[in-house]
Amino acid sequence: MGIKGLHFHDLRHTGNTLAAQSGASLADLKARMGHDSDRAALIYQHATRDADQKIADALSARVEAEQGKNDGGTAMPV
């Protein structure tokens, strides 16, 4: 590629990691990489603090939406 120390696999890893962070499912990653193995695709689904925060925010939004539906002001089961 002409850049010392950079290999094609580095770009592939970065692209798949970014795809996973953008919300690509396991099936999406497998198709993107051309793999049948869940294990190979799971390598790219690194747990991140940002992902954890997005999950927490989405859960909070669901709870708040359910609470807004309840006129009594008490939390409803989600």
N, C-alpha and C positions, 0 to 999 in steps of 0.2 A: 504494500500500500504506500510505501515511500515515507512512512513516519516511523522513526526508530522506536522500537518497543511497543508499537501498537499492532495488534493482530485482528484479523477478521472476527475471531471469536469474541474479542473484547467488545466490538460493536454489537454483535448479536446478543451478548449478555446484557449490555446496557439497554438495547431496544426492548428486549423481553422484560427486563425489570421495570422499565418505564411503562410498558403496556400493562403489566400486573398492577402497578401503582395507580394507573388510571381507571382501574376497575375491571379489567379483563378477567373473565372467569377462567377456571381451570381448563374447560373445554376450548375456550378461545385461544389460550396459550398453546395448548397441544396442537390445534389446527395451524396456528401461526408458525410454530416450530417444525411441524411435520412429524411430531412424535405421537406414539400411541400410549406411552408410559405416563401415568400420573406423577410418578416420582421425578421424572425429568422436568416436568412443568412446575412442580412445587418448588424447585430450586429458586425460581424467579419471584415467588410470592413471599418476599421478606416481610416480616412484621415490622411496621414502622410506627413511631409516635404519631405521625400525621394521620395514618390510617386509623389508629386507635381513637384519635380525637374525632374523626369523621363519623366513626361508628357511634361514639358516645353522643355526638350532636344529633345524629339521625334518631337514636333511641329517645332522646329528650324531646325532640320535635313530635314524635309519635305520641308520647305520653301527654304532652301539652295539648295536642290536637284532640285527644280523647277527653281530656279534662274540659276542654272548651265545649264539647258536645253535651256534657252533663250539666244540667241547670243547677243542680244542688251544690256544685263546687267541689265535690269529692272525687278523687281519682277513680276512674273506671278500669277494670282489668283490660289489659292489652292483649 
